[in-house]
Amino acid sequence: MSALRFAGTTNAEVFTPNERHCLEAIVSRIIPADTNGPGAVEVGCALYIESALRDAYRSQKSAYSAGLAALDSRAIERTGKLFAALDINEQDRILSEFELNTRVGEYQDSAAFFELVRRHTLEGMFGDPLYGGNANFAGWDLIGYPGLRMYVTPELQRMDVAIHRLRLSAKQLMHGSR
């Protein structure tokens, strides 16, 4: 089993309400909702990240706190508002600066922070729903992933065969719980 616990095993808060709003704003810009389906916020990526920071990624909590504070600091410096209160165009401009490693005061790790949140957002969007993201398998639907399989028959390996989508997490598949 992964180092991450199953989603919902603890309800301890990792983020302050302000940090949580900031994180939700970031992940919603990394994978926004559109005509293809729900975005990162809607499928629970921020919840996935918070859950992971309680457990397997707890050593990265200080990196999140510092990065979220720097993002808000940059937003306030530019607009007088917190990052989550900005319109999406301004959020995108600031995130682009972070991606390019723009220094914010003494904070010098903006690119590393952006990459950390981007990577964890992708994990939450496309990983097994068992860990708290990918609600209703929306990420898997977005990329056409048919779901976990214990084995794949030769028939299912053919390119011209439509594969029935299994909507089971690893726990459900291994232990038969639904």
For each residue, the residues with C-beta under 8 A, 3 or more apart:
1:
2: 56 131
3: 55 56
4: 51 52 55 56 131
5: 9 10 51 55
6: 9 130 131 171
7: 47 48 51 129 130 131 132
8: 11 51 132
9: 5 6
10: 5 51 54 55
11: 8
12: 54
13: 16
14: 50 53 54 61
15: 19 20 23 50 64 68
16: 13 19 20
17: 20 21
18: 21 22 72 82 84
19: 15 16 22 23 64 65 68
20: 15 16 17 23 24 46 50
21: 17 18 24 25 82 84
22: 18 19 25 26 68 71 72 82 83 84
23: 15 19 20 26 27 46 49 50 64 68 117
24: 20 21 27 28 41 46 84
25: 21 22 28 29 83 84 86 91
26: 22 23 29 30 71 83 91 95 117 121
27: 23 24 30 31 39 40 41 45 46 49 117 121 124
28: 24 25 31 32 33 39 40 41
29: 25 26 32 88 91 92 95
30: 26 27 40 95 117 118 121
31: 27 28 39 40 45 121 122 125
32: 28 29 39 40 88
33: 28 37 38 39 41 42
34: 37 39
35:
36: 142
37: 33 34 138 141 142
38: 33 42 43 135 138
39: 27 28 31 32 33 34 42 43
40: 27 28 30 31 32 43 45 46 121 124 125
41: 24 27 28 33 44 45 46
42: 33 38 39 135 138
43: 38 39 40 124 125 133 134 135 136 138 139
44: 41 47 48 124 132 133 134 135
45: 27 31 40 41 48 49 120 121 124 125 133
46: 20 23 24 27 40 41 49 50 124
47: 7 44 50 51 124 132 133
48: 7 44 45 51 52 120 123 124 127 131 132 133 134
49: 23 27 45 46 52 53 57 64 117 120 121 124
50: 14 15 20 23 46 47 53 54
51: 4 5 7 8 10 47 48 54 55 131 132
52: 4 48 49 55 56 57 120 123 131 132
53: 14 49 50 57 58 60 61 64
54: 10 12 14 50 51 58
55: 3 4 5 10 51 52 58
56: 2 3 4 52
57: 49 52 53 60 61 120
58: 53 54 55 61
59:
60: 53 57 63 64 116
61: 14 53 57 58 64 65
62: 65 66
63: 60 66 67 109 112 113 116
64: 15 19 23 49 53 60 61 67 68 113 116 117
65: 19 61 62 68 69
66: 62 63 69 70 107 109 113
67: 63 64 70 71 107 109 110 113 114 116 117
68: 15 19 22 23 64 65 71 72
69: 65 66 72 73 107
70: 66 67 73 74 104 105 107 110 113
71: 22 26 67 68 74 75 83 94 98 104 113
72: 18 22 68 69 75 76 82 83
73: 69 70 76 77 104 105 107
74: 70 71 77 78 83 94 97 98 102 104
75: 71 72 78 79 81 82 83 85 86 90 94
76: 72 73 79 80 81 82
77: 73 74 104
78: 74 75 90 94
79: 75 76 86 90
80: 76
81: 75 76 85 86
82: 18 21 22 72 75 76 85 86
83: 22 25 26 71 72 74 75 86 91 94
84: 18 21 22 24 25
85: 75 81 82
86: 25 75 79 81 82 83 90 91 94
87: 90 91
88: 29 32 91 92
89: 92 93
90: 75 78 79 86 87 93 94
91: 25 26 29 83 86 87 88 94 95
92: 29 88 89 95 96
93: 89 90 96 97
94: 71 74 75 78 83 86 90 91 97 98
95: 26 29 30 91 92 98 99 114
96: 92 93 99 100
97: 74 93 94 100 102 110
98: 71 74 94 95 101 102 110 111 113 114
99: 95 96 110 111 114 115
100: 96 97 110 111
101: 98 108 110 111 112
102: 74 97 98 110
103: 107 108 110
104: 70 71 73 74 77 107 110
105: 70 73
106:
107: 66 67 69 70 73 103 104 110
108: 101 103
109: 63 66 67 112 113
110: 67 70 97 98 99 100 101 102 103 104 107 113 114
111: 98 99 100 101 114 115
112: 63 101 109 115 116
113: 63 64 66 67 70 71 98 109 110 116 117
114: 67 95 98 99 110 111 117 118
115: 99 111 112 118 119
116: 60 63 64 67 112 113 119 120
117: 23 26 27 30 49 64 67 113 114 120 121
118: 30 114 115 121 122
119: 115 116 122 123
120: 45 48 49 52 57 116 117 123 124
121: 26 27 30 31 40 45 49 117 118 124 125
122: 31 118 119 125 126
123: 48 52 119 120 126 127 131 133
124: 27 40 43 44 45 46 47 48 49 120 121 127 131 132 133 134
125: 31 40 43 45 121 122 133 134 139 142
126: 122 123 134 139 140 143 145
127: 48 123 124 131 133 134 139
128: 131 134 148 169 170
129: 7 132 133 134 135 136 137 169
130: 6 7 169 170 171
131: 2 4 6 7 48 51 52 123 124 127 128
132: 7 8 44 47 48 51 52 124 129
133: 43 44 45 47 48 123 124 125 127 129 139
134: 43 44 48 124 125 126 127 128 129 137 138 139 140
135: 38 42 43 44 129 138
136: 43 129
137: 129 134 140 141 147 165 167
138: 37 38 42 43 134 135 141 142
139: 43 125 126 127 133 134 142 143 145
140: 126 134 137 143 144 145 146 147 165 167
141: 37 137 138 144 145 165
142: 36 37 125 138 139
143: 126 139 140
144: 140 141
145: 126 139 140 141
146: 140 149 163 164 165 166
147: 137 140 165 166 167 168
148: 128 166 168 169 170 173
149: 146 152 156 166
150: 173
151:
152: 149 156 157
153: 156 157
154: 157 158
155: 158 161
156: 149 152 153 161 163
157: 152 153 154
158: 154 155 161
159:
160:
161: 155 156 158
162:
163: 146 156
164: 146
165: 137 140 141 146 147
166: 146 147 148 149 173
167: 137 140 147
168: 147 148 172 173 178
169: 128 129 130 148 172 173
170: 128 130 148 173 174
171: 6 130 174 175 177
172: 168 169 175 176 177 178
173: 148 150 166 168 169 170
174: 170 171
175: 171 172
176: 172
177: 171 172
178: 168 172
